[in-house]
C-alpha cells in the first residue's frame, strides 16, 4: 500500500474533526447564523475570497449546489475574516486534543513537507488553505496541516470521481463510514431523497476513482522517502490520543 493510501483515513478523520467541535460551535455563534452549514461554508471557503457562491460550489464539489449557495450567502462575515476564524478553530482544536502529544513537532514537520511538495492545479481550497499562516505551536500545526492535506485529497478526488463518470452524489452515497453512512452524509450535504440504489458497477467505478486519487496525490508524499512509514505511525498515535482509539 502506498503512503498516500495508508494515511488517507487518518488524515480525513484528524483533519476534519474540528468542524464539529465545541470550538466550531462557538465560531458559528459568532457569525449570527444558526445551524452548521452556513458558518461551515463561509469558514472553509473563505480562503477563496468574497466570490460569487458559484465559485464555492465549484470548489466544494460534493455538496448540493443550491444548498451550498444559500449557505454561503447566508453569512455576511467577510471571507478573509471567516477564514481566519475557522483557521483558529482548527488550531485550537489541535491544541486541546493533542496537548501533551510528545511527537507533535515531528508529525507537524512531516505534514508540512507533504503540503509544500504538492502541486496546486485543480485544488483551489488546498491552495488557499496552504498559504494561511502556520501556527507557532506543534499541536495546532498538526491539525492545520492535516486539514490542508485533507483539502488536497478532496480536490483531487473530485476530479477522479468526475473522470470515472460518477456524480458527486453517487460518491457521497458510497463513501460514508459506519459512524456516518452515505445517506446521512448526503442529507447533511443538502441532497434530496429518494436516493438511488448503488449498484456493484457504480461502486467499482468509485473504487477506481479512489485508486486514481491515490495516484494523483502520491507525488506529494514521495518527498518523505523512507519517512513515509514514520508518518503513518505518528498519525495513528495522534488519532489514538485525539479520539481515544
Secondary structure as the mmCIF struct_conf table of DSSP 4:
data_model
#
loop_
_struct_conf.conf_type_id
_struct_conf.id
_struct_conf.beg_label_comp_id
_struct_conf.beg_label_asym_id
_struct_conf.beg_label_seq_id
_struct_conf.end_label_comp_id
_struct_conf.end_label_asym_id
_struct_conf.end_label_seq_id
HELX_RH_AL_P HELX_RH_AL_P1 UNK A 3 UNK A 16
HELX_RH_3T_P HELX_RH_3T_P1 UNK A 17 UNK A 20
BEND BEND1 UNK A 21 UNK A 21
HELX_RH_AL_P HELX_RH_AL_P2 UNK A 22 UNK A 31
TURN_TY1_P TURN_TY1_P1 UNK A 32 UNK A 32
BEND BEND2 UNK A 35 UNK A 36
HELX_RH_AL_P HELX_RH_AL_P3 UNK A 37 UNK A 45
HELX_RH_3T_P HELX_RH_3T_P2 UNK A 46 UNK A 48
BEND BEND3 UNK A 50 UNK A 50
HELX_RH_AL_P HELX_RH_AL_P4 UNK A 53 UNK A 60
BEND BEND4 UNK A 62 UNK A 63
HELX_RH_AL_P HELX_RH_AL_P5 UNK A 65 UNK A 74
BEND BEND5 UNK A 77 UNK A 77
HELX_RH_AL_P HELX_RH_AL_P6 UNK A 79 UNK A 97
BEND BEND6 UNK A 98 UNK A 98
TURN_TY1_P TURN_TY1_P2 UNK A 99 UNK A 100
TURN_TY1_P TURN_TY1_P3 UNK A 102 UNK A 103
HELX_RH_AL_P HELX_RH_AL_P7 UNK A 104 UNK A 117
TURN_TY1_P TURN_TY1_P4 UNK A 121 UNK A 122
HELX_RH_AL_P HELX_RH_AL_P8 UNK A 124 UNK A 130
TURN_TY1_P TURN_TY1_P5 UNK A 131 UNK A 131
BEND BEND7 UNK A 132 UNK A 132
HELX_LH_PP_P HELX_LH_PP_P1 UNK A 133 UNK A 135
BEND BEND8 UNK A 136 UNK A 137
HELX_RH_AL_P HELX_RH_AL_P9 UNK A 138 UNK A 163
TURN_TY1_P TURN_TY1_P6 UNK A 164 UNK A 165
HELX_RH_AL_P HELX_RH_AL_P10 UNK A 168 UNK A 174
BEND BEND9 UNK A 175 UNK A 175
BEND BEND10 UNK A 178 UNK A 180
HELX_RH_AL_P HELX_RH_AL_P11 UNK A 182 UNK A 188
TURN_TY1_P TURN_TY1_P7 UNK A 189 UNK A 190
HELX_LH_PP_P HELX_LH_PP_P2 UNK A 191 UNK A 192
BEND BEND11 UNK A 193 UNK A 194
HELX_LH_PP_P HELX_LH_PP_P3 UNK A 195 UNK A 199
HELX_RH_AL_P HELX_RH_AL_P12 UNK A 200 UNK A 221
HELX_RH_3T_P HELX_RH_3T_P3 UNK A 222 UNK A 227
HELX_RH_AL_P HELX_RH_AL_P13 UNK A 228 UNK A 243
TURN_TY1_P TURN_TY1_P8 UNK A 244 UNK A 244
#
